[in-house]
Amino acid sequence: MRGGERPRAGRFTIGQGEAEVLRDADRDGGWVILVDGVPQSYLDVDDPTYLDFEYMRLLGDVVDHLGVGDEALDVAHVGGAGCTLARYVAATRPGSRQVVFELDGALVQLVRENFPLRQVRGLKVRVGDGRAGIAGLPAASDDLVVLDAFAGATVPFPLVTAEFTRDVARVLRDDGVYLVNLADAGRLAFARRFAATVRSVFPHALLMGEPGVLRGRRYGNLIVAASREPLPVASLTRISAGKPIPARCLDTDEVDRFASGHPPLHDGDAFTPPTPPDSVFT
């Protein structure tokens, strides 16, 4: 932050409803952005490499395994909020070129005012629909496409269909990776159908999540990665298992068993991604 400035805590009206910016009393420099009571981003204004949310750490682990060493990446993000992962990529992969598509212009302005984006080198933030944004990108232009978009606590359905996934594959280079954050609970019908969706497009996939979530015992985040090339499953399995809150990592064969009997999602399907029970965020 410039000149010792700090974000403004408070409530702000945005396109999706109400955003709240809260300081983390337990960590200097830590701030949380919530939208309608749902945590959307955690930002450390002093250290962009610090990832607080467990699912964000898993996303960061996948990013760390892309390419060779700390070489720069070309990345498209669908869903931005505080641009936590984009800031992480910029800090750990100098020279990266990134674009973030965020639908809520008022949220983008709130982030610009409190968590400056100009200082994030190589990052462009475009206000608009993520599906249209991906459609406008050239073929084979990116190393990574990240989907981390929620309307409140629900992933917008147009972003999880086979038609959109095929467009993501078009944008990715041959060794590119599609990286997705979603949430589910119970019998995991959404996660299983989404796994079937990415497997209908990509030859390789992995799925990471806390064991209780994977067993359907509680609502939580699941991370899906997909690619035309084999993914670093062994390394990610080891890292995930060693975390303070351990996570499991399923390889392609296990993902196929996880999705067995569940059809891919398509435009026009009568399906609504799940919303969490109110108790999750209270």
ABEGO torsion letter per residue (X at the ends): XBGGBBBBBEBBBBAAEBBBBBBBAABBGBBBBBBGGBBABBBBAABAABBABAAAAAAAAAAAABEBEABBBBBBBBEAEAGAAAAAAAAABBGBBBBBBBABAAAAAAAAAABBAAABBGBBBBBEBAAAAAAABBBGABABBBBBBBBEABBBAAAABAAAAAAAAAABBAABBBBBBBBBBEAGAAAAAAAAAAAAABABBBBBBBAAAAAGABBBBBBBBBBABBBBAAAAAAAAAABABBBBBBBAAAAAAAABGBBBBBBGBBBBBBBBBAAAAX
